[in-house]
């Protein structure tokens, strides 16, 4: 099965364009192939970083839940004392 291609037009600054052209000539590749490769690598890295960040937040939420559960009894005792003293 052939992979469907989509066209995306993106404006880039002149310096970036020059770097892509220079690298493409050096590697004897079309600009399009170089840009596709760079975009794919960048997206893979972004997704990996995002997944790691998301996992970190989930792990931290679990730790925070354990901490709040551990102090629920003592906080309830403190609230009861405050209520009785007023």
N, C-alpha and C positions, 0 to 999 in steps of 0.2 A: 504494500500500500504506500503510495507516494505521500509525503508530508506536504500539507498545504502551506503555502507561503503567504504572508501578509506584508504589505508595504507600509512603512512608518517613516514619515519625514520629520527629521529633528534638526533644529538649528544648533550648531556648536560654534565655539569661538575659533578664530583663525589659528591660534597656537595649537589647539587640540587637533584641528583638521590637518595641520602640517605634520604633527607627530604621527597621525594615522597614515598619512601618505608616505612619510619617510619609512615607517615600520613596514608598510605594505610592500614598498619597493625592495627593502632589505630582505624580507621573507619571500619575495616573489609571489605575493598573494594579492587578490583583489581587495580593495578597500572594504567592500561589503563583507567579505569573509573575516577580515580582521575585526571589524566592528561587531559582527555577530559573535565571534569568539569572546571578545572583551565583555560584551553585554551578558552573555551566558555565564561567564566566570563571575562577574560582578553580582548577578542575580543569585547564583548558587551561594556565594559568600553571604549575601544579605539574608537569604532564607535561613542559612545555618545560624547566623548571629541572632536572627529573630526567634528561631526555635529555642536556642540556648537562653535567651532573655526570658522568653515565656516560661520555660521550665524553671528558671530561677525564681520567678514570681510565684509560680505554683508551689515550689518547695518552701519559699518563705511564708506563704499563706498557711501552709501546714504547720510550720514551726510556730507562727503567731497564734494559731488555733490551740496548739498544745499549751502555750504559755498562758493564754487567757483561760483555758480550762483549769490549769493548775492553780490559778489565783481566784477563781470564782467563789470558792468557799470563804476565803479570807476577806474578800471584798463584800460579800453578803454579811459577814459578821460585823464588818466596819459600818455598813449602812444601818444595820440593826442597832448598833450602839449609838449612832448619830440620832436615829429616830427616838430612842429611849431617853437620851439626854436632853432633848429639846422640849 
